[in-house]
Amino acid sequence: MQTVGILGLGLIGGSIGLALKGQSTHTGSPAYRVIGYDSDPSRRQQAQHRRAVDLASEQMIEVAQQADVLILATPVLAVRQVLADIAPHVRPTTLITDTASTKAAVLRWARELLLPGARFIGGHPMAGGTGSLEDAHSNLFLGATYCLVPSLAPDADDEPDKDALITMERLIVALGAQPLRIDAETHDRCVAAISHLPFLTAAALVETVATSDDVEMMRQLASSGFRDASRLAAGDPAMYESIALTNREAITLWLDAYLARLQAVRQLLQAAQGEDEALLTLFKAARQHRQKMLE
Amino acid sequence: MQTVGILGLGLIGGSIGLALKGQSTHTGSPAYRVIGYDSDPSRRQQAQHRRAVDLASEQMIEVAQQADVLILATPVLAVRQVLADIAPHVRPTTLITDTASTKAAVLRWARELLLPGARFIGGHPMAGGTGSLEDAHSNLFLGATYCLVPSLAPDADDEPDKDALITMERLIVALGAQPLRIDAETHDRCVAAISHLPFLTAAALVETVATSDDVEMMRQLASSGFRDASRLAAGDPAMYESIALTNREAITLWLDAYLARLQAVRQLLQAAQGEDEALLTLFKAARQHRQKMLE
């Protein structure tokens, strides 16, 4: 029986614990022993009360020492410090992973801070969003894609740690998710496009509109369209700040592409006469492309 | 008993008919006689079959002649032609209204094309979205704001047609909606902000992302965040083209404000160090402003 250690008992860490313990119940015999740590004592208490962990330790190092698989489920900017803190204490066989939203920075920190030969594979479950331990549940990852990120670049010539990948894939399947192997650069570029850019465009939309003199009237007129278009702007500001800081380059590239596209839309809008149909063609393409991406 | 004529039996026209006929059933005695016209014979047949209308006429003029309240429920660009067609046939007492997404253009057409003394009040139910007669239902407007637009500008000195406003408000309440009096310029400026701009930003987002070489990988990673952020891009392209053509000025002003805001976000992103907190402050403001707008 493997011991899984979870550092950070928030929405993600708590849900991983609940899913792994739920998994144990299904099969009759426990598949994983789960131990956890959080710097907040009330979270440790709550995690144990909800049985997200078999044991919530008061010592991060103790969890790091005991774990066969150690999951860093903290915000991305905290991952660096945790890696530094645990580095001298983990056993050489312990497999270390994380759940943060950007991966290249994390892989660089792991390479820089862990001892030579340490086993690290980046991870990113495409589920969660905002929420805390109260919102954790065992089905959070059901059907979701879970990125497994063993290398920094697509052409990396690191020897892959096949046992580690198999261990992680088994664990991800136990969560009900689908493992997807991807390198850190590709991951960061893709999530910048489908998640980080949409957050920024939503935040900019809200700030453009909500600071207007007409905001009281708009409140009466706004319906589901504005609600959906702006929903990402309700995300955790600190999480998105850390994402922006650790994925700045990819986000900037997409932001520039987006700005250029919007300028083109503006030109079409100025030129449109209802005869040339360029606007209509654009709107049709957007509808089709969206459908293809989400089907 | 008033006769309501509906020209255009799509999602909006059909739902108005169903709501008014449903209303009649509730009270025991019919409150409205509903007659309708659509250029598409199968829609006429379907509307009558679903009892959205008491009678679907093959003659638009016949409906215009018989109606006490005549509702133009066509796309905004068709409103102009319908106004021209019905102008010589409506009785001077008939109250004419429309349901189109932009109002200043419609009010100008009404002033230009209807006979002197004709009674016209613009209308815009803040519900509907995409869909056709199949999707029509009597609850479409339940709880929605329904704009009533008697004048072009806030400072218009037209004598308000109080009887017409009362008639319209009673009809809107019968639909289950809440009437909101507003002038056309304010309406168009506000819906440009909360509906037309978000459509353009969603369409530009899809076109930026979906034309990338990484689109296959993005498909596997995209989840509810991208789905919501891009949902408006799934709207009817022809409807949004007509909106763009009839509300170009207001949309352009908002688009420019949005572009400036995005450029500012880009600068903050470049400058952010994790110490100055300007990005964090922006993200917190966006979250708060959104909550205020939607509460």
Boltz contact constraints between the chains, C-beta under 6 A:
constraints:
  - contact:
      token1: [A, 126]
      token2: [B, 221]
      max_distance: 6.0
  - contact:
      token1: [A, 126]
      token2: [B, 223]
      max_distance: 6.0
  - contact:
      token1: [A, 145]
      token2: [B, 220]
      max_distance: 6.0
  - contact:
      token1: [A, 180]
      token2: [B, 220]
      max_distance: 6.0
  - contact:
      token1: [A, 190]
      token2: [B, 214]
      max_distance: 6.0
  - contact:
      token1: [A, 190]
      token2: [B, 217]
      max_distance: 6.0
  - contact:
      token1: [A, 190]
      token2: [B, 218]
      max_distance: 6.0
  - contact:
      token1: [A, 190]
      token2: [B, 221]
      max_distance: 6.0
  - contact:
      token1: [A, 193]
      token2: [B, 209]
      max_distance: 6.0
  - contact:
      token1: [A, 194]
      token2: [B, 218]
      max_distance: 6.0
  - contact:
      token1: [A, 194]
      token2: [B, 221]
      max_distance: 6.0
  - contact:
      token1: [A, 194]
      token2: [B, 222]
      max_distance: 6.0
  - contact:
      token1: [A, 194]
      token2: [B, 226]
      max_distance: 6.0
  - contact:
      token1: [A, 195]
      token2: [B, 225]
      max_distance: 6.0
  - contact:
      token1: [A, 198]
      token2: [B, 226]
      max_distance: 6.0
  - contact:
      token1: [A, 198]
      token2: [B, 229]
      max_distance: 6.0
  - contact:
      token1: [A, 200]
      token2: [B, 265]
      max_distance: 6.0
  - contact:
      token1: [A, 201]
      token2: [B, 201]
      max_distance: 6.0
  - contact:
      token1: [A, 201]
      token2: [B, 205]
      max_distance: 6.0
  - contact:
      token1: [A, 203]
      token2: [B, 286]
      max_distance: 6.0
  - contact:
      token1: [A, 204]
      token2: [B, 261]
      max_distance: 6.0
  - contact:
      token1: [A, 204]
      token2: [B, 262]
      max_distance: 6.0
  - contact:
      token1: [A, 204]
      token2: [B, 265]
      max_distance: 6.0
  - contact:
      token1: [A, 205]
      token2: [B, 201]
      max_distance: 6.0
  - contact:
      token1: [A, 206]
      token2: [B, 286]
      max_distance: 6.0
  - contact:
      token1: [A, 206]
      token2: [B, 289]
      max_distance: 6.0
  - contact:
      token1: [A, 206]
      token2: [B, 290]
      max_distance: 6.0
  - contact:
      token1: [A, 207]
      token2: [B, 261]
      max_distance: 6.0
  - contact:
      token1: [A, 207]
      token2: [B, 286]
      max_distance: 6.0
  - contact:
      token1: [A, 208]
      token2: [B, 257]
      max_distance: 6.0
  - contact:
      token1: [A, 208]
      token2: [B, 258]
      max_distance: 6.0
  - contact:
      token1: [A, 208]
      token2: [B, 261]
      max_distance: 6.0
  - contact:
      token1: [A, 209]
      token2: [B, 193]
      max_distance: 6.0
  - contact:
      token1: [A, 210]
      token2: [B, 289]
      max_distance: 6.0
  - contact:
      token1: [A, 210]
      token2: [B, 293]
      max_distance: 6.0
  - contact:
      token1: [A, 214]
      token2: [B, 190]
      max_distance: 6.0
  - contact:
      token1: [A, 217]
      token2: [B, 190]
      max_distance: 6.0
  - contact:
      token1: [A, 218]
      token2: [B, 190]
      max_distance: 6.0
  - contact:
      token1: [A, 218]
      token2: [B, 193]
      max_distance: 6.0
  - contact:
      token1: [A, 218]
      token2: [B, 194]
      max_distance: 6.0
  - contact:
      token1: [A, 219]
      token2: [B, 293]
      max_distance: 6.0
  - contact:
      token1: [A, 220]
      token2: [B, 145]
      max_distance: 6.0
  - contact:
      token1: [A, 220]
      token2: [B, 180]
      max_distance: 6.0
  - contact:
      token1: [A, 221]
      token2: [B, 126]
      max_distance: 6.0
  - contact:
      token1: [A, 221]
      token2: [B, 190]
      max_distance: 6.0
  - contact:
      token1: [A, 221]
      token2: [B, 194]
      max_distance: 6.0
  - contact:
      token1: [A, 222]
      token2: [B, 194]
      max_distance: 6.0
  - contact:
      token1: [A, 223]
      token2: [B, 126]
      max_distance: 6.0
  - contact:
      token1: [A, 225]
      token2: [B, 195]
      max_distance: 6.0
  - contact:
      token1: [A, 225]
      token2: [B, 232]
      max_distance: 6.0
  - contact:
      token1: [A, 226]
      token2: [B, 194]
      max_distance: 6.0
  - contact:
      token1: [A, 226]
      token2: [B, 198]
      max_distance: 6.0
  - contact:
      token1: [A, 227]
      token2: [B, 294]
      max_distance: 6.0
  - contact:
      token1: [A, 228]
      token2: [B, 228]
      max_distance: 6.0
  - contact:
      token1: [A, 228]
      token2: [B, 231]
      max_distance: 6.0
  - contact:
      token1: [A, 229]
      token2: [B, 198]
      max_distance: 6.0
  - contact:
      token1: [A, 229]
      token2: [B, 232]
      max_distance: 6.0
  - contact:
      token1: [A, 230]
      token2: [B, 290]
      max_distance: 6.0
  - contact:
      token1: [A, 231]
      token2: [B, 228]
      max_distance: 6.0
  - contact:
      token1: [A, 232]
      token2: [B, 225]
      max_distance: 6.0
  - contact:
      token1: [A, 232]
      token2: [B, 229]
      max_distance: 6.0
  - contact:
      token1: [A, 233]
      token2: [B, 286]
      max_distance: 6.0
  - contact:
      token1: [A, 233]
      token2: [B, 290]
      max_distance: 6.0
  - contact:
      token1: [A, 234]
      token2: [B, 287]
      max_distance: 6.0
  - contact:
      token1: [A, 234]
      token2: [B, 290]
      max_distance: 6.0
  - contact:
      token1: [A, 237]
      token2: [B, 280]
      max_distance: 6.0
  - contact:
      token1: [A, 237]
      token2: [B, 283]
      max_distance: 6.0
  - contact:
      token1: [A, 237]
      token2: [B, 284]
      max_distance: 6.0
  - contact:
      token1: [A, 240]
      token2: [B, 283]
      max_distance: 6.0
  - contact:
      token1: [A, 241]
      token2: [B, 279]
      max_distance: 6.0
  - contact:
      token1: [A, 241]
      token2: [B, 280]
      max_distance: 6.0
  - contact:
      token1: [A, 244]
      token2: [B, 269]
      max_distance: 6.0
  - contact:
      token1: [A, 244]
      token2: [B, 279]
      max_distance: 6.0
  - contact:
      token1: [A, 245]
      token2: [B, 272]
      max_distance: 6.0
  - contact:
      token1: [A, 245]
      token2: [B, 274]
      max_distance: 6.0
  - contact:
      token1: [A, 255]
      token2: [B, 266]
      max_distance: 6.0
  - contact:
      token1: [A, 257]
      token2: [B, 208]
      max_distance: 6.0
  - contact:
      token1: [A, 258]
      token2: [B, 208]
      max_distance: 6.0
  - contact:
      token1: [A, 261]
      token2: [B, 204]
      max_distance: 6.0
  - contact:
      token1: [A, 261]
      token2: [B, 207]
      max_distance: 6.0
  - contact:
      token1: [A, 261]
      token2: [B, 208]
      max_distance: 6.0
  - contact:
      token1: [A, 262]
      token2: [B, 204]
      max_distance: 6.0
  - contact:
      token1: [A, 265]
      token2: [B, 200]
      max_distance: 6.0
  - contact:
      token1: [A, 265]
      token2: [B, 204]
      max_distance: 6.0
  - contact:
      token1: [A, 266]
      token2: [B, 255]
      max_distance: 6.0
  - contact:
      token1: [A, 269]
      token2: [B, 244]
      max_distance: 6.0
  - contact:
      token1: [A, 272]
      token2: [B, 245]
      max_distance: 6.0
  - contact:
      token1: [A, 274]
      token2: [B, 245]
      max_distance: 6.0
  - contact:
      token1: [A, 279]
      token2: [B, 241]
      max_distance: 6.0
  - contact:
      token1: [A, 279]
      token2: [B, 244]
      max_distance: 6.0
  - contact:
      token1: [A, 280]
      token2: [B, 237]
      max_distance: 6.0
  - contact:
      token1: [A, 280]
      token2: [B, 241]
      max_distance: 6.0
  - contact:
      token1: [A, 283]
      token2: [B, 237]
      max_distance: 6.0
  - contact:
      token1: [A, 283]
      token2: [B, 240]
      max_distance: 6.0
  - contact:
      token1: [A, 284]
      token2: [B, 237]
      max_distance: 6.0
  - contact:
      token1: [A, 286]
      token2: [B, 203]
      max_distance: 6.0
  - contact:
      token1: [A, 286]
      token2: [B, 206]
      max_distance: 6.0
  - contact:
      token1: [A, 286]
      token2: [B, 207]
      max_distance: 6.0
  - contact:
      token1: [A, 286]
      token2: [B, 233]
      max_distance: 6.0
  - contact:
      token1: [A, 287]
      token2: [B, 234]
      max_distance: 6.0
  - contact:
      token1: [A, 289]
      token2: [B, 206]
      max_distance: 6.0
  - contact:
      token1: [A, 289]
      token2: [B, 210]
      max_distance: 6.0
  - contact:
      token1: [A, 290]
      token2: [B, 206]
      max_distance: 6.0
  - contact:
      token1: [A, 290]
      token2: [B, 230]
      max_distance: 6.0
  - contact:
      token1: [A, 290]
      token2: [B, 233]
      max_distance: 6.0
  - contact:
      token1: [A, 290]
      token2: [B, 234]
      max_distance: 6.0
  - contact:
      token1: [A, 293]
      token2: [B, 210]
      max_distance: 6.0
  - contact:
      token1: [A, 293]
      token2: [B, 219]
      max_distance: 6.0
  - contact:
      token1: [A, 294]
      token2: [B, 227]
      max_distance: 6.0
